[in-house]
Amino acid sequence: MTEEYLGLHEAFEELGASTKLVCVFFTADPEYGIHVIHRGEAHLEPDRTFTWPYREQLPIASVPFE
C-alpha cells in the first residue's frame, strides 16, 4: 500500500459510509498513450476494501500521438 492509497481510505472514513465516489481510472504509457479508461462509483466497505457496484468502459478517441 502506498501513502496515497492510505490517504484515500482516510478521506473516505472522514466523509462517512453514505458518501459515493465517482472515479475515472485508466492505464497508459508514454509511447502509446491511454490504453483503456473506465468510470464508476465506489464505496468503502467496513473491512477497508473498495466495492465498485457500477463501472463502465469509456471510448477512447483515436487521435494520433505526436
MOPAC internal coordinates of N, CA, C and O (Angstrom, degrees):
PM7 1SCF
backbone

  N    0.0000 0     0.00 0     0.00 0    0    0    0
  C    1.4498 1     0.00 0     0.00 0    1    0    0
  C    1.5274 1   109.78 1     0.00 0    2    1    0
  O    1.2310 1   121.10 1   -43.79 1    3    2    1
  N    1.2994 1   115.50 1   136.21 1    3    2    1
  C    1.4578 1   120.48 1   177.75 1    5    3    2
  C    1.5257 1   110.34 1   -92.18 1    6    5    3
  O    1.2310 1   120.70 1   -12.66 1    7    6    5
  N    1.3126 1   116.27 1   167.34 1    7    6    5
  C    1.4631 1   121.05 1   176.37 1    9    7    6
  C    1.5285 1   110.70 1   -61.58 1   10    9    7
  O    1.2310 1   120.61 1   142.65 1   11   10    9
  N    1.3415 1   116.44 1   -37.35 1   11   10    9
  C    1.4683 1   120.33 1   179.82 1   13   11   10
  C    1.5208 1   111.01 1   -64.28 1   14   13   11
  O    1.2310 1   120.90 1   138.87 1   15   14   13
  N    1.3461 1   115.88 1   -41.13 1   15   14   13
  C    1.4664 1   121.19 1   179.54 1   17   15   14
  C    1.5260 1   110.18 1   -63.83 1   18   17   15
  O    1.2310 1   120.37 1   134.81 1   19   18   17
  N    1.3336 1   116.90 1   -45.19 1   19   18   17
  C    1.4558 1   120.84 1   178.67 1   21   19   18
  C    1.5293 1   110.84 1   -63.55 1   22   21   19
  O    1.2310 1   120.44 1   142.25 1   23   22   21
  N    1.3253 1   116.76 1   -37.75 1   23   22   21
  C    1.4579 1   121.06 1   177.61 1   25   23   22
  C    1.5134 1   112.11 1   -63.33 1   26   25   23
  O    1.2310 1   120.39 1   143.88 1   27   26   25
  N    1.3149 1   116.86 1   -36.12 1   27   26   25
  C    1.4662 1   121.16 1   178.19 1   29   27   26
  C    1.5260 1   110.21 1   -65.03 1   30   29   27
  O    1.2310 1   120.32 1   137.71 1   31   30   29
  N    1.3221 1   116.99 1   -42.29 1   31   30   29
  C    1.4629 1   120.41 1   176.43 1   33   31   30
  C    1.5189 1   110.94 1   -60.99 1   34   33   31
  O    1.2310 1   120.17 1   136.69 1   35   34   33
  N    1.3159 1   117.27 1   -43.31 1   35   34   33
  C    1.4655 1   120.87 1   179.56 1   37   35   34
  C    1.5209 1   110.90 1   -62.52 1   38   37   35
  O    1.2310 1   120.32 1   139.64 1   39   38   37
  N    1.3199 1   116.99 1   -40.36 1   39   38   37
  C    1.4654 1   120.82 1   179.09 1   41   39   38
  C    1.5213 1   110.88 1   -62.70 1   42   41   39
  O    1.2310 1   120.16 1   136.83 1   43   42   41
  N    1.3361 1   117.30 1   -43.17 1   43   42   41
  C    1.4603 1   120.88 1   177.84 1   45   43   42
  C    1.5259 1   111.07 1   -60.89 1   46   45   43
  O    1.2310 1   120.57 1   136.67 1   47   46   45
  N    1.3242 1   116.51 1   -43.33 1   47   46   45
  C    1.4565 1   120.25 1  -179.17 1   49   47   46
  C    1.5231 1   111.28 1   -63.19 1   50   49   47
  O    1.2310 1   119.96 1   143.60 1   51   50   49
  N    1.3097 1   117.68 1   -36.40 1   51   50   49
  C    1.4609 1   121.56 1   178.66 1   53   51   50
  C    1.5242 1   111.02 1   -69.07 1   54   53   51
  O    1.2310 1   120.11 1   144.78 1   55   54   53
  N    1.3194 1   117.40 1   -35.22 1   55   54   53
  C    1.4565 1   121.13 1  -178.73 1   57   55   54
  C    1.5234 1   111.98 1   -75.84 1   58   57   55
  O    1.2310 1   119.67 1   150.54 1   59   58   57
  N    1.3165 1   118.23 1   -29.46 1   59   58   57
  C    1.4604 1   121.45 1   179.19 1   61   59   58
  C    1.5174 1   112.05 1   103.36 1   62   61   59
  O    1.2310 1   121.44 1   -16.66 1   63   62   61
  N    1.3248 1   114.85 1   163.34 1   63   62   61
  C    1.4582 1   121.97 1  -174.55 1   65   63   62
  C    1.5280 1   113.14 1   -68.54 1   66   65   63
  O    1.2310 1   119.77 1   156.29 1   67   66   65
  N    1.3308 1   118.04 1   -23.71 1   67   66   65
  C    1.4637 1   119.89 1  -177.60 1   69   67   66
  C    1.5293 1   112.71 1   -81.90 1   70   69   67
  O    1.2310 1   119.93 1   172.40 1   71   70   69
  N    1.3141 1   117.74 1    -7.60 1   71   70   69
  C    1.4613 1   121.51 1  -178.81 1   73   71   70
  C    1.5140 1   110.66 1   -74.69 1   74   73   71
  O    1.2310 1   120.69 1   -44.69 1   75   74   73
  N    1.3333 1   116.28 1   135.31 1   75   74   73
  C    1.4567 1   121.72 1   174.67 1   77   75   74
  C    1.5223 1   108.21 1  -109.03 1   78   77   75
  O    1.2310 1   120.89 1   -33.29 1   79   78   77
  N    1.2979 1   115.89 1   146.71 1   79   78   77
  C    1.4516 1   122.10 1  -179.94 1   81   79   78
  C    1.5146 1   108.29 1  -120.77 1   82   81   79
  O    1.2310 1   120.38 1   -51.31 1   83   82   81
  N    1.3241 1   116.89 1   128.69 1   83   82   81
  C    1.4575 1   121.25 1   172.75 1   85   83   82
  C    1.5121 1   106.61 1   -96.63 1   86   85   83
  O    1.2310 1   120.61 1   -57.18 1   87   86   85
  N    1.3306 1   116.44 1   122.82 1   87   86   85
  C    1.4586 1   122.07 1  -174.48 1   89   87   86
  C    1.5231 1   110.93 1  -117.12 1   90   89   87
  O    1.2310 1   121.38 1   -32.65 1   91   90   89
  N    1.3009 1   114.96 1   147.35 1   91   90   89
  C    1.4590 1   122.17 1   170.17 1   93   91   90
  C    1.5152 1   105.60 1  -120.89 1   94   93   91
  O    1.2310 1   120.69 1   -56.80 1   95   94   93
  N    1.3232 1   116.28 1   123.20 1   95   94   93
  C    1.4547 1   119.65 1  -179.53 1   97   95   94
  C    1.5183 1   109.30 1  -132.16 1   98   97   95
  O    1.2310 1   120.74 1   -30.93 1   99   98   97
  N    1.3367 1   116.19 1   149.07 1   99   98   97
  C    1.4525 1   120.86 1  -173.72 1  101   99   98
  C    1.5221 1   110.48 1  -153.34 1  102  101   99
  O    1.2310 1   121.63 1   -15.50 1  103  102  101
  N    1.3308 1   114.48 1   164.50 1  103  102  101
  C    1.4658 1   120.95 1   168.83 1  105  103  102
  C    1.5190 1   106.87 1  -120.11 1  106  105  103
  O    1.2310 1   120.92 1   -36.08 1  107  106  105
  N    1.3295 1   115.85 1   143.92 1  107  106  105
  C    1.4572 1   120.73 1  -177.00 1  109  107  106
  C    1.5188 1   109.71 1  -158.60 1  110  109  107
  O    1.2310 1   121.14 1   -15.32 1  111  110  109
  N    1.3248 1   115.43 1   164.68 1  111  110  109
  C    1.4607 1   121.14 1   171.67 1  113  111  110
  C    1.5282 1   108.42 1  -146.00 1  114  113  111
  O    1.2310 1   120.08 1   -19.51 1  115  114  113
  N    1.3448 1   117.45 1   160.49 1  115  114  113
  C    1.4647 1   120.92 1  -175.28 1  117  115  114
  C    1.5267 1   113.52 1   -63.02 1  118  117  115
  O    1.2310 1   120.09 1   149.32 1  119  118  117
  N    1.3245 1   117.42 1   -30.68 1  119  118  117
  C    1.4627 1   120.05 1  -175.68 1  121  119  118
  C    1.5293 1   113.40 1   -79.27 1  122  121  119
  O    1.2310 1   120.35 1   138.26 1  123  122  121
  N    1.3410 1   116.94 1   -41.74 1  123  122  121
  C    1.4674 1   120.30 1  -174.00 1  125  123  122
  C    1.5193 1   114.27 1  -112.85 1  126  125  123
  O    1.2310 1   119.58 1   177.76 1  127  126  125
  N    1.3252 1   118.40 1    -2.24 1  127  126  125
  C    1.4596 1   120.99 1   178.54 1  129  127  126
  C    1.5206 1   112.11 1    77.12 1  130  129  127
  O    1.2310 1   120.89 1    32.57 1  131  130  129
  N    1.3304 1   115.91 1  -147.43 1  131  130  129
  C    1.4648 1   121.37 1  -176.41 1  133  131  130
  C    1.5188 1   110.37 1   -76.39 1  134  133  131
  O    1.2310 1   120.78 1   -49.98 1  135  134  133
  N    1.3428 1   116.12 1   130.02 1  135  134  133
  C    1.4679 1   121.91 1   177.67 1  137  135  134
  C    1.5170 1   110.89 1   -88.12 1  138  137  135
  O    1.2310 1   120.93 1   131.24 1  139  138  137
  N    1.3293 1   115.83 1   -48.76 1  139  138  137
  C    1.4621 1   122.31 1  -177.21 1  141  139  138
  C    1.5271 1   107.80 1  -151.94 1  142  141  139
  O    1.2310 1   120.81 1   -31.19 1  143  142  141
  N    1.3392 1   116.06 1   148.81 1  143  142  141
  C    1.4611 1   120.77 1   179.22 1  145  143  142
  C    1.5296 1   108.13 1  -139.04 1  146  145  143
  O    1.2310 1   120.90 1   -42.19 1  147  146  145
  N    1.3243 1   115.88 1   137.81 1  147  146  145
  C    1.4587 1   122.90 1   178.93 1  149  147  146
  C    1.5262 1   109.36 1  -130.26 1  150  149  147
  O    1.2310 1   120.96 1   -20.77 1  151  150  149
  N    1.3079 1   115.77 1   159.23 1  151  150  149
  C    1.4565 1   121.60 1   169.42 1  153  151  150
  C    1.5169 1   106.54 1  -133.28 1  154  153  151
  O    1.2310 1   120.78 1   -25.67 1  155  154  153
  N    1.3182 1   116.12 1   154.33 1  155  154  153
  C    1.4496 1   118.87 1  -179.77 1  157  155  154
  C    1.5089 1   112.39 1  -173.86 1  158  157  155
  O    1.2310 1   121.50 1    -3.22 1  159  158  157
  N    1.3339 1   114.73 1   176.78 1  159  158  157
  C    1.4518 1   122.31 1   175.88 1  161  159  158
  C    1.5193 1   108.31 1  -109.00 1  162  161  159
  O    1.2310 1   120.48 1   -36.71 1  163  162  161
  N    1.3166 1   116.68 1   143.29 1  163  162  161
  C    1.4571 1   121.08 1  -179.95 1  165  163  162
  C    1.5152 1   109.64 1  -137.17 1  166  165  163
  O    1.2310 1   121.14 1   -24.99 1  167  166  165
  N    1.3227 1   115.42 1   155.01 1  167  166  165
  C    1.4616 1   119.72 1   170.70 1  169  167  166
  C    1.5217 1   109.43 1  -144.31 1  170  169  167
  O    1.2310 1   121.46 1   -23.59 1  171  170  169
  N    1.3194 1   114.82 1   156.41 1  171  170  169
  C    1.4544 1   121.92 1  -176.86 1  173  171  170
  C    1.5253 1   110.02 1   -89.28 1  174  173  171
  O    1.2310 1   120.62 1   -53.23 1  175  174  173
  N    1.3287 1   116.42 1   126.77 1  175  174  173
  C    1.4569 1   122.59 1   177.97 1  177  175  174
  C    1.5312 1   109.70 1   -83.08 1  178  177  175
  O    1.2310 1   119.76 1   -18.42 1  179  178  177
  N    1.3337 1   118.05 1   161.58 1  179  178  177
  C    1.4653 1   120.96 1   178.09 1  181  179  178
  C    1.5316 1   113.71 1   -57.63 1  182  181  179
  O    1.2310 1   120.24 1   151.92 1  183  182  181
  N    1.3492 1   117.15 1   -28.08 1  183  182  181
  C    1.4680 1   119.70 1   179.30 1  185  183  182
  C    1.5301 1   112.57 1   -85.11 1  186  185  183
  O    1.2310 1   121.03 1  -168.02 1  187  186  185
  N    1.3494 1   115.64 1    11.98 1  187  186  185
  C    1.4708 1   123.42 1   176.56 1  189  187  186
  C    1.5236 1   113.47 1    70.91 1  190  189  187
  O    1.2310 1   119.76 1  -156.33 1  191  190  189
  N    1.3291 1   118.07 1    23.67 1  191  190  189
  C    1.4615 1   121.67 1   171.87 1  193  191  190
  C    1.5264 1   107.70 1  -105.13 1  194  193  191
  O    1.2310 1   120.68 1   -20.91 1  195  194  193
  N    1.3303 1   116.30 1   159.09 1  195  194  193
  C    1.4564 1   121.15 1   177.91 1  197  195  194
  C    1.5181 1   110.20 1   -96.65 1  198  197  195
  O    1.2310 1   120.56 1   -37.27 1  199  198  197
  N    1.3298 1   116.54 1   142.73 1  199  198  197
  C    1.4529 1   123.08 1   173.14 1  201  199  198
  C    1.5228 1   107.12 1  -115.89 1  202  201  199
  O    1.2310 1   121.12 1   -45.28 1  203  202  201
  N    1.3216 1   115.46 1   134.72 1  203  202  201
  C    1.4616 1   121.73 1  -179.93 1  205  203  202
  C    1.5332 1   108.11 1  -111.29 1  206  205  203
  O    1.2310 1   119.46 1   -94.78 1  207  206  205
  N    1.3527 1   118.64 1    85.22 1  207  206  205
  C    1.4663 1   119.53 1  -177.73 1  209  207  206
  C    1.5285 1   113.22 1   -68.57 1  210  209  207
  O    1.2310 1   120.42 1   156.68 1  211  210  209
  N    1.3138 1   116.80 1   -23.32 1  211  210  209
  C    1.4580 1   119.70 1   179.77 1  213  211  210
  C    1.5220 1   108.87 1  -139.49 1  214  213  211
  O    1.2310 1   120.80 1   -47.66 1  215  214  213
  N    1.3139 1   116.07 1   132.34 1  215  214  213
  C    1.4683 1   121.17 1   172.92 1  217  215  214
  C    1.5141 1   108.60 1  -156.21 1  218  217  215
  O    1.2310 1   121.12 1   -27.97 1  219  218  217
  N    1.3161 1   115.46 1   152.03 1  219  218  217
  C    1.4590 1   120.62 1   177.62 1  221  219  218
  C    1.5259 1   109.39 1  -147.24 1  222  221  219
  O    1.2310 1   121.44 1   -32.88 1  223  222  221
  N    1.3183 1   114.85 1   147.12 1  223  222  221
  C    1.4599 1   120.20 1   176.07 1  225  223  222
  C    1.5231 1   108.34 1   -82.74 1  226  225  223
  O    1.2310 1   120.78 1   -42.85 1  227  226  225
  N    1.3140 1   116.12 1   137.15 1  227  226  225
  C    1.4654 1   121.92 1   179.82 1  229  227  226
  C    1.5212 1   109.78 1  -102.01 1  230  229  227
  O    1.2310 1   120.24 1   -29.45 1  231  230  229
  N    1.3329 1   117.15 1   150.55 1  231  230  229
  C    1.4718 1   119.57 1   177.89 1  233  231  230
  C    1.5227 1   110.60 1   -71.70 1  234  233  231
  O    1.2310 1   121.54 1   -29.62 1  235  234  233
  N    1.3219 1   114.65 1   150.38 1  235  234  233
  C    1.4565 1   121.86 1   177.74 1  237  235  234
  C    1.5259 1   108.04 1  -109.82 1  238  237  235
  O    1.2310 1   120.57 1   -52.13 1  239  238  237
  N    1.3297 1   116.52 1   127.87 1  239  238  237
  C    1.4584 1   120.63 1   177.57 1  241  239  238
  C    1.5099 1   109.54 1   -67.83 1  242  241  239
  O    1.2310 1   120.42 1   -43.38 1  243  242  241
  N    1.3099 1   116.80 1   136.62 1  243  242  241
  C    1.4761 1   120.04 1   179.90 1  245  243  242
  C    1.5245 1   109.45 1   -90.59 1  246  245  243
  O    1.2310 1   121.41 1   -97.55 1  247  246  245
  N    1.3174 1   114.91 1    82.45 1  247  246  245
  C    1.4597 1   122.46 1   178.15 1  249  247  246
  C    1.5233 1   107.97 1  -106.18 1  250  249  247
  O    1.2310 1   119.61 1   -49.99 1  251  250  249
  N    1.3238 1   118.35 1   130.01 1  251  250  249
  C    1.4669 1   118.94 1   178.87 1  253  251  250
  C    1.5292 1   111.64 1   -57.51 1  254  253  251
  O    1.2310 1   120.47 1   -43.99 1  255  254  253
  N    1.3011 1   116.70 1   136.01 1  255  254  253
  C    1.4496 1   122.36 1   179.46 1  257  255  254
  C    1.5276 1   108.95 1   -89.60 1  258  257  255
  O    1.2310 1   120.65 1   -57.16 1  259  258  257
  N    1.3350 1   116.37 1   122.84 1  259  258  257
  C    1.4685 1   120.50 1  -177.92 1  261  259  258
  C    1.4983 1   111.30 1  -114.91 1  262  261  259
  O    1.2310 1   120.10 1   180.00 1  263  262  261

